[in-house]
Amino acid sequence: MTAPARRKDAATLPLAFRSNSAHDLWQKAVQIRQEWLGHGLSTQPADRVTAERSLTGLYARISRPQPRFEWVDSPYQALPRVVGLPTLDLLYRWIRDPLPPGTPPLASDLAALASRLRGALGEGVVHADPELSPPRKGKHKEPWPTLPPAEALATGVPLGVVIHRGVREALHRSLASGFYLPVRAALAVDGPAPVCWYGQQDASWVAYYDALQRLGLARRQPDEISHFREWAALARSCGWWWPGEEVCVVVERPKIVHTDPVPGAWHDEVRLRHGGVEYRDGWSPRLR
């Protein structure tokens, strides 16, 4: 699958945009962001049926058979089961020249698949998608000012920029910087852990494109819709996962999550409290 040419129908603002003010659409985007933040911090037991069905669909998209699923109660419990899977440094070798010998690991194909989807979703946005290129203004291509959302809209910052900053970037700060990066660092006692995907904490980009679609600011092709639903279902149903050729190791959602608000944040960003996450096997990472 390759990113399609920009849709002709994407050049015209949709009815939803014309009939609602930018402020009203932003308020709806805030509600969608909070919905996905709830998924990202959920402590409900995993929906294993949905997660396995969605993972099987992603494997099929890269021409791999359904793997055997091994469920574990924490990322720490996963480590002995993912020995030999590629680290991020190894995956980077597959995008450099010269390429290493042999067949690319499954994780490399999966990363490329996700990248192509996100590119296609960005091409379907009715405005210039800030996810694909930095937003600029004026003939000198200066960055748009960073302001609280109401002030930003009032001073002419485009709604698309406000949504990107207030949904995509805000959720990334909460779920990546505020959650999975410090937890992952606690795993790296004996060196970097293999590459994984973060399930519920991958919600930042999923929420962003979901918001644009629900606000009427994006157009999608049928295959993009079904593909996106697989990633969205994973963000709603499980924790981290490590994909291997024969076995996919999937982590249950945490048992306890306590967060604190980020002081001075405009978009309800949060971060894990010290000792604020405990998994179902009792593992509580020492956050740095």
C-alpha positions in Angstrom: 0.0 0.0 0.0 1.4 3.4 -0.9 0.2 6.8 0.1 -2.4 8.0 -2.4 -2.3 11.3 -4.2 -4.1 14.1 -2.4 -7.9 13.7 -2.8 -9.6 16.2 -5.0 -12.5 16.3 -2.4 -9.9 17.3 0.3 -9.5 20.7 -1.2 -12.9 21.9 -0.1 -13.9 22.4 3.5 -16.6 19.9 4.5 -20.0 20.8 5.7 -19.1 20.1 9.3 -16.5 22.8 9.1 -18.7 25.4 7.4 -21.6 24.9 9.8 -19.6 25.0 13.0 -17.2 27.6 14.4 -13.6 26.7 14.9 -14.2 27.2 18.6 -17.0 24.6 18.6 -15.0 22.1 16.7 -12.1 22.6 19.1 -14.3 21.9 22.1 -15.4 18.6 20.4 -11.8 17.8 19.8 -11.1 18.2 23.5 -13.8 15.7 24.3 -12.3 13.2 21.9 -8.8 13.8 23.3 -10.1 13.1 26.8 -11.8 9.9 25.6 -8.5 8.6 24.2 -6.6 9.7 27.2 -8.9 7.5 29.2 -8.1 4.5 26.9 -4.4 5.3 27.3 -4.5 5.2 31.1 -7.1 2.4 31.4 -6.7 -0.3 34.1 -9.5 -2.5 32.8 -8.5 -6.1 31.9 -7.5 -6.4 28.3 -10.0 -7.3 25.7 -8.0 -10.3 24.4 -10.4 -11.3 21.7 -10.4 -7.9 20.1 -6.6 -7.5 20.5 -5.8 -10.9 18.9 -8.2 -10.3 16.0 -6.6 -6.9 15.3 -3.1 -8.2 15.5 -4.0 -11.1 13.2 -5.2 -8.5 10.7 -2.0 -6.5 10.9 0.1 -9.7 10.4 -2.0 -10.5 7.3 -1.3 -7.1 5.9 2.4 -7.9 5.8 1.7 -11.4 4.5 2.4 -13.2 7.7 0.2 -16.0 9.2 -1.5 -15.6 12.5 1.0 -15.9 15.3 0.7 -17.7 18.6 -0.3 -15.2 21.3 1.4 -15.2 24.6 -0.2 -12.9 27.2 1.9 -11.6 30.2 1.0 -9.4 33.1 3.8 -6.8 32.7 6.5 -5.5 30.4 9.0 -6.9 32.8 7.5 -10.4 32.5 7.7 -10.1 28.7 11.5 -9.6 28.6 12.5 -13.3 28.7 10.0 -14.1 26.0 11.3 -11.4 23.5 15.0 -12.2 23.6 16.3 -12.1 20.0 13.7 -9.7 18.6 15.3 -6.6 17.0 16.2 -3.5 18.9 15.6 0.0 17.5 19.2 0.2 16.4 18.8 -2.9 14.3 15.6 -1.6 12.7 17.4 1.6 11.8 19.9 -0.4 9.9 17.1 -1.5 7.5 16.5 2.1 6.4 20.2 2.9 5.8 22.5 2.2 2.9 23.9 -0.4 2.6 21.2 -2.7 3.9 22.3 -5.6 6.2 22.2 -9.1 4.6 19.1 -11.3 5.0 15.4 -10.8 5.3 14.1 -7.8 7.2 12.6 -8.6 10.6 8.8 -8.6 10.9 9.0 -5.5 13.1 10.6 -3.6 10.2 7.8 -4.6 7.8 5.2 -3.6 10.5 6.8 -0.2 11.1 6.8 0.5 7.4 3.1 -0.6 7.2 2.2 1.8 10.0 4.2 4.6 8.4 2.4 4.2 5.1 -1.0 4.2 6.8 -0.2 7.4 8.6 1.0 9.0 5.4 -2.2 8.0 3.7 -4.3 9.4 6.5 -2.4 12.6 6.4 -3.0 12.9 2.7 -6.8 12.7 3.3 -6.9 15.7 5.7 -8.7 18.6 4.2 -6.1 21.1 5.4 -2.3 20.8 5.2 -1.7 18.1 7.9 0.9 19.3 10.4 1.8 15.6 11.0 3.3 15.5 7.5 5.0 18.9 7.4 5.7 21.7 10.0 3.0 24.4 10.0 4.2 27.8 8.8 2.6 31.2 8.2 3.3 34.1 5.8 5.8 34.5 3.0 8.7 34.0 5.4 7.3 30.6 6.6 7.5 31.5 10.2 6.2 29.0 12.8 2.7 29.7 14.1 2.9 31.1 17.7 2.5 28.7 20.6 -0.5 30.0 22.5 -3.4 28.6 24.6 -6.0 27.2 22.2 -8.7 30.0 22.6 -6.1 32.7 22.2 -4.5 30.8 19.3 -7.8 30.6 17.4 -8.6 34.2 18.1 -5.2 35.4 16.7 -5.6 33.4 13.5 -3.7 30.1 14.2 -5.4 27.6 11.9 -7.8 25.1 13.5 -5.7 22.2 12.1 -2.6 23.4 13.9 -4.5 23.9 17.2 -5.9 20.3 16.9 -2.5 18.8 16.1 -1.0 20.6 19.1 -3.9 20.0 21.4 -4.6 16.4 20.6 -1.6 14.7 18.9 1.2 16.5 20.7 -0.6 16.8 24.0 -1.5 13.0 24.2 2.1 12.2 23.1 3.4 14.2 26.1 1.0 12.4 28.4 1.3 8.8 27.1 4.9 8.8 25.8 6.9 11.3 27.8 4.6 10.9 30.7 4.2 7.1 30.7 5.8 4.6 28.4 9.2 6.2 28.0 10.0 6.3 31.7 8.5 2.7 32.1 10.7 1.5 29.2 13.7 3.2 30.7 13.1 1.1 33.9 13.3 -2.0 31.8 16.7 -1.2 30.3 18.8 -2.4 33.2 20.7 -4.9 31.0 20.5 -2.9 27.8 17.8 -1.7 25.4 14.7 -3.9 25.2 13.6 -5.0 21.7 11.2 -2.8 19.7 7.6 -3.0 20.7 4.3 -1.2 20.1 2.5 0.3 23.1 -1.1 -0.6 22.6 -3.1 1.8 24.7 -0.2 4.2 24.9 -0.1 4.5 21.1 -3.3 6.4 21.4 -1.8 9.9 20.5 -1.7 9.4 16.7 -4.8 7.3 16.7 -6.8 9.9 18.6 -5.5 12.7 16.3 -6.8 11.0 13.1 -9.9 9.8 14.8 -10.7 13.4 15.8 -10.2 14.7 12.3 -12.5 12.1 10.9 -15.2 12.6 13.5 -15.0 16.4 13.1 -15.5 16.1 9.3 -11.9 17.3 8.5 -10.7 14.2 6.7 -11.6 11.8 3.9 -10.6 8.2 3.8 -10.6 5.3 1.4 -12.3 2.0 2.5 -9.0 0.1 3.0 -7.6 2.9 5.1 -10.7 2.8 7.3 -10.4 -0.9 7.9 -6.6 -0.7 8.5 -7.0 2.3 10.9 -9.7 0.4 12.9 -7.2 -2.3 13.6 -4.7 0.1 15.2 -7.6 1.9 17.0 -8.9 -1.4 18.4 -5.4 -2.2 19.8 -5.3 1.2 21.6 -8.7 0.4 23.1 -8.0 -3.2 24.1 -4.5 -4.0 25.3 -1.1 -2.9 26.6 2.3 -3.3 25.0 3.1 -5.9 22.4 6.2 -7.4 20.8 5.6 -9.0 17.4 7.7 -12.0 16.3 7.5 -14.3 13.3 5.8 -17.1 15.2 4.9 -15.6 18.6 3.4 -12.2 19.5 3.8 -11.3 23.2 1.1 -9.1 24.5 0.9 -7.3 27.9 -2.2 -6.9 30.0 -3.2 -3.4 30.9 -1.8 -2.2 34.2 -3.7 -2.8 37.5 -3.1 0.6 39.0 -2.2 3.9 37.3 -1.9 7.2 39.2 -1.0 10.4 37.4 -0.4 14.0 38.3 -1.3 17.0 36.1 1.7 18.7 34.3 2.0 22.2 35.9 1.1 25.0 33.5 -0.1 22.6 30.7 -2.8 23.9 28.4 -4.2 20.6 27.3 -4.7 18.6 30.4 -1.4 16.7 30.1 -0.5 14.3 32.8 2.5 12.2 33.9 2.9 9.2 36.0 3.3 9.8 39.7 6.5 8.4 41.2 5.6 4.7 41.8 2.2 5.4 40.2 1.9 2.3 38.0 1.6 -1.3 39.1 1.1 -4.2 36.7 -1.0 -7.3 37.3 2.0 -9.4 38.5 2.9 -6.8 41.1 5.7 -5.2 39.0 6.0 -1.5 39.7 8.9 0.1 37.7 11.2 2.5 39.5 10.7 5.7 37.5 13.7 7.9 37.0 
